[in-house]
């Protein structure tokens, strides 16, 4: 598995727990299981997109003339 994929999946899982479990527990709102089951794959997809677009690219080679 590529590094950006690991980073993206980790970021997606972190955001899922923060947004769907952490904040509702902090606010005292009931956690909806149906919403969690819907949002988990969505956060993984968004995390993978974030990991893909934020991957670091190496410096471009300069052509000596």
MMTF fields as JSON, N, C-alpha, C and O atoms, coordinates in Angstrom:
{
  "mmtfVersion": "1.0.0",
  "mmtfProducer": "UNKNOWN",
  "numBonds": 259,
  "numAtoms": 260,
  "numGroups": 65,
  "numChains": 1,
  "numModels": 1,
  "chainsPerModel": [1],
  "groupsPerChain": [65],
  "chainIdList": ["A"],
  "bondAtomList": [4, 2, 8, 6, 12, 10, 16, 14, 20, 18, 24, 22, 28, 26, 32, 30, 36, 34, 40, 38, 44, 42, 48, 46, 52, 50, 56, 54, 60, 58, 64, 62, 68, 66, 72, 70, 76, 74, 80, 78, 84, 82, 88, 86, 92, 90, 96, 94, 100, 98, 104, 102, 108, 106, 112, 110, 116, 114, 120, 118, 124, 122, 128, 126, 132, 130, 136, 134, 140, 138, 144, 142, 148, 146, 152, 150, 156, 154, 160, 158, 164, 162, 168, 166, 172, 170, 176, 174, 180, 178, 184, 182, 188, 186, 192, 190, 196, 194, 200, 198, 204, 202, 208, 206, 212, 210, 216, 214, 220, 218, 224, 222, 228, 226, 232, 230, 236, 234, 240, 238, 244, 242, 248, 246, 252, 250, 256, 254],
  "bondOrderList": [1, 1, 1, 1, 1, 1, 1, 1, 1, 1, 1, 1, 1, 1, 1, 1, 1, 1, 1, 1, 1, 1, 1, 1, 1, 1, 1, 1, 1, 1, 1, 1, 1, 1, 1, 1, 1, 1, 1, 1, 1, 1, 1, 1, 1, 1, 1, 1, 1, 1, 1, 1, 1, 1, 1, 1, 1, 1, 1, 1, 1, 1, 1, 1],
  "groupList": [{"groupName": "UNK", "atomNameList": ["N", "CA", "C", "O"], "elementList": ["N", "C", "C", "O"], "formalChargeList": [0, 0, 0, 0], "bondAtomList": [1, 0, 2, 1, 3, 2], "bondOrderList": [1, 1, 2], "singleLetterCode": "X", "chemCompType": "L-PEPTIDE LINKING"}],
  "groupTypeList": [0, 0, 0, 0, 0, 0, 0, 0, 0, 0, 0, 0, 0, 0, 0, 0, 0, 0, 0, 0, 0, 0, 0, 0, 0, 0, 0, 0, 0, 0, 0, 0, 0, 0, 0, 0, 0, 0, 0, 0, 0, 0, 0, 0, 0, 0, 0, 0, 0, 0, 0, 0, 0, 0, 0, 0, 0, 0, 0, 0, 0, 0, 0, 0, 0],
  "groupIdList": [1, 2, 3, 4, 5, 6, 7, 8, 9, 10, 11, 12, 13, 14, 15, 16, 17, 18, 19, 20, 21, 22, 23, 24, 25, 26, 27, 28, 29, 30, 31, 32, 33, 34, 35, 36, 37, 38, 39, 40, 41, 42, 43, 44, 45, 46, 47, 48, 49, 50, 51, 52, 53, 54, 55, 56, 57, 58, 59, 60, 61, 62, 63, 64, 65],
  "secStructList": [7, 7, 2, 2, 2, 2, 2, 2, 2, 2, 2, 2, 2, 2, 2, 2, 2, 0, 0, 0, 0, 0, 2, 2, 2, 2, 2, 6, 7, 7, 7, 7, 2, 2, 2, 2, 2, 2, 2, 2, 2, 2, 2, 2, 2, 2, 2, 2, 2, 2, 2, 2, 2, 6, 7, 7, 7, 7, 7, 7, 7, 7, 7, 7, 7],
  "xCoordList": [0.85, 0.0, 0.897, 1.897, 0.523, 1.334, 1.161, 0.149, 2.165, 2.14, 0.957, 0.358, 0.603, -0.514, -1.825, -2.745, -1.922, -3.133, -3.236, -4.308, -2.111, -2.1, -2.473, -3.283, -1.869, -2.162, -3.635, -4.278, -4.171, -5.557, -6.548, -7.53, -6.303, -7.196, -7.139, -8.171, -5.939, -5.801, -6.516, -7.178, -6.381, -7.045, -8.565, -9.282, -9.054, -10.491, -11.058, -12.13, -10.346, -10.807, -10.785, -11.718, -9.727, -9.649, -10.82, -11.46, -11.097, -12.185, -13.543, -14.436, -13.708, -14.959, -15.214, -16.296, -14.204, -14.385, -14.586, -15.398, -13.87, -14.009, -15.392, -16.05, -15.832, -17.069, -18.325, -19.365, -18.259, -19.454, -19.565, -20.641, -18.481, -18.539, -18.072, -18.734, -16.949, -16.377, -17.25, -17.608, -17.591, -18.401, -19.807, -20.277, -20.51, -21.818, -21.732, -22.609, -20.685, -20.534, -20.271, -20.793, -19.475, -19.166, -20.406, -20.615, -21.222, -22.425, -23.589, -24.592, -23.496, -24.573, -25.667, -26.79, -25.361, -26.327, -26.218, -25.132, -27.358, -27.36, -26.652, -26.825, -25.867, -25.148, -26.083, -26.61, -26.277, -27.157, -26.34, -25.424, -26.674, -25.928, -26.075, -25.106, -27.275, -27.478, -26.606, -26.023, -26.528, -25.686, -24.221, -23.486, -23.79, -22.399, -22.078, -21.001, -23.01, -22.776, -22.718, -22.008, -23.453, -23.414, -22.155, -21.551, -21.761, -20.661, -19.277, -18.326, -19.136, -17.815, -17.184, -16.055, -17.879, -17.233, -17.02, -16.067, -17.9, -17.757, -16.494, -15.765, -16.229, -15.013, -13.761, -12.729, -13.831, -12.677, -12.387, -11.23, -13.431, -13.248, -12.668, -11.725, -13.23, -12.713, -11.275, -10.466, -10.954, -9.592, -8.625, -7.515, -9.041, -8.187, -7.982, -6.882, -9.029, -8.886, -7.929, -7.085, -8.066, -7.17, -5.726, -4.81, -5.523, -4.181, -3.588, -2.394, -4.423, -3.937, -3.532, -2.469, -4.363, -4.077, -3.013, -2.442, -2.739, -1.729, -0.398, 0.51, -0.28, 0.992, 2.09, 1.86, 3.259, 4.395, 5.029, 5.258, 5.299, 5.995, 7.431, 7.696, 8.335, 9.745, 10.022, 9.189, 11.185, 11.534, 11.659, 12.092, 11.28, 11.366, 12.817, 13.602, 13.162, 14.531, 14.736, 13.888, 15.856, 16.194, 17.078, 17.986, 16.794, 17.574, 18.71, 18.481, 19.936, 21.11, 21.28, 21.303, 21.395, 21.574, 22.979, 23.314],
  "yCoordList": [-1.172, 0.0, 1.237, 1.298, 2.206, 3.411, 4.303, 4.234, 5.142, 5.997, 6.948, 7.171, 7.518, 8.455, 7.748, 8.362, 6.444, 5.685, 5.435, 5.57, 5.071, 4.871, 6.164, 6.169, 7.253, 8.556, 8.917, 9.386, 8.704, 9.048, 8.23, 8.77, 6.925, 6.07, 6.457, 6.521, 6.716, 7.16, 8.479, 8.656, 9.4, 10.698, 10.533, 11.173, 9.674, 9.434, 8.819, 9.215, 7.855, 7.223, 8.231, 8.282, 9.03, 10.062, 11.039, 11.364, 11.504, 12.457, 11.821, 12.485, 10.55, 9.851, 9.841, 10.205, 9.418, 9.358, 10.745, 10.916, 11.712, 13.062, 13.639, 14.165, 13.546, 14.191, 13.405, 14.009, 12.081, 11.281, 10.687, 10.24, 10.676, 10.114, 11.14, 11.337, 11.788, 12.718, 13.936, 14.208, 14.669, 15.878, 15.584, 16.305, 14.552, 14.249, 13.876, 14.246, 13.148, 12.828, 14.092, 14.241, 14.986, 16.236, 17.114, 17.746, 17.156, 17.986, 17.325, 17.989, 16.046, 15.338, 14.89, 14.628, 14.798, 14.374, 12.865, 12.294, 12.227, 10.781, 10.419, 11.094, 9.362, 8.901, 7.995, 7.012, 8.337, 7.575, 6.523, 6.859, 5.256, 4.158, 4.17, 3.91, 4.469, 4.508, 5.584, 5.377, 6.718, 7.793, 7.377, 7.661, 6.711, 6.25, 5.235, 5.28, 4.321, 3.316, 3.959, 3.471, 5.042, 5.754, 6.604, 6.673, 7.245, 8.198, 7.544, 8.146, 6.33, 5.709, 5.535, 5.98, 4.897, 4.779, 6.138, 6.321, 7.074, 8.413, 9.096, 9.715, 8.99, 9.583, 8.889, 9.536, 7.58, 6.864, 7.376, 7.605, 7.554, 8.074, 9.48, 9.786, 10.343, 11.707, 11.713, 12.536, 10.806, 10.698, 10.273, 10.798, 9.326, 8.901, 10.04, 10.219, 10.8, 11.958, 12.982, 13.543, 13.217, 14.151, 13.65, 14.428, 12.368, 11.794, 11.872, 12.124, 11.656, 11.698, 13.113, 13.313, 14.084, 15.453, 16.138, 17.144, 15.612, 16.232, 15.492, 15.828, 14.484, 13.745, 14.675, 15.593, 14.401, 15.258, 14.745, 13.547, 15.65, 15.299, 15.789, 16.838, 15.027, 15.397, 16.587, 16.979, 17.152, 18.296, 17.873, 16.762, 18.762, 18.473, 18.526, 19.339, 17.661, 17.645, 18.839, 19.154, 19.473, 20.583, 20.065, 19.262, 20.531, 20.112, 21.105, 22.303, 20.599, 21.463, 21.727, 20.808, 22.976, 23.339, 23.773, 24.115],
  "zCoordList": [0.0, 0.0, 0.0, 0.716, -0.808, -0.929, 0.297, 0.995, 0.544, 1.731, 1.739, 2.791, 0.583, 0.557, 0.87, 1.41, 0.533, 0.852, 2.357, 2.946, 2.969, 4.424, 5.138, 6.065, 4.692, 5.286, 5.102, 6.041, 3.908, 3.616, 4.419, 4.929, 4.538, 5.32, 6.79, 7.458, 7.295, 8.69, 8.935, 9.958, 7.995, 8.127, 8.088, 8.858, 7.19, 7.094, 8.365, 8.823, 8.934, 10.176, 11.323, 12.125, 11.401, 12.438, 12.326, 13.326, 11.107, 10.913, 11.199, 11.724, 10.861, 11.163, 12.668, 13.126, 13.432, 14.88, 15.479, 16.389, 14.988, 15.517, 15.219, 16.117, 13.974, 13.563, 13.918, 14.184, 13.93, 14.147, 15.543, 15.939, 16.288, 17.636, 18.668, 19.686, 18.416, 19.39, 19.657, 20.803, 18.605, 18.791, 19.307, 20.187, 18.799, 19.399, 20.878, 21.659, 21.272, 22.697, 23.513, 24.618, 22.976, 23.66, 23.788, 24.823, 22.752, 22.762, 23.475, 23.738, 23.799, 24.472, 23.518, 23.948, 22.239, 21.228, 21.058, 21.153, 20.804, 20.615, 19.302, 18.288, 19.338, 18.155, 17.352, 17.873, 16.086, 15.203, 14.457, 13.707, 14.664, 14.057, 12.531, 11.817, 12.026, 10.572, 9.933, 8.869, 10.586, 10.069, 10.088, 9.142, 11.149, 11.241, 10.146, 9.552, 9.88, 8.833, 7.454, 6.574, 7.257, 5.99, 5.87, 4.8, 6.958, 6.908, 6.909, 6.411, 7.454, 7.517, 6.134, 5.929, 5.17, 3.846, 3.179, 2.422, 3.46, 2.89, 3.407, 2.633, 4.715, 5.283, 4.771, 4.593, 4.531, 3.966, 2.557, 2.203, 1.756, 0.393, 0.435, -0.295, 1.29, 1.402, 1.92, 1.49, 2.836, 3.338, 2.245, 2.154, 1.417, 0.311, -0.691, -1.214, -0.951, -1.837, -1.234, -1.933, 0.059, 0.746, 0.685, 0.42, 0.926, 0.864, -0.532, -0.691, -1.547, -2.923, -3.318, -3.906, -3.001, -3.415, -2.564, -2.986, -1.381, -0.533, -0.546, 0.214, -1.41, -1.464, -1.966, -2.754, -1.487, -1.849, -3.121, -3.287, -3.989, -5.212, -5.089, -4.503, -5.641, -5.609, -6.494, -7.311, -6.327, -7.178, -8.637, -8.941, -9.518, -10.941, -11.393, -10.905, -12.32, -12.837, -13.768, -14.603, -13.606, -14.481, -15.609, -15.396, -16.775, -17.938, -18.112, -18.278, -18.073, -18.271, -19.762, -20.581, -20.08, -21.494, -21.761, -22.895]
}
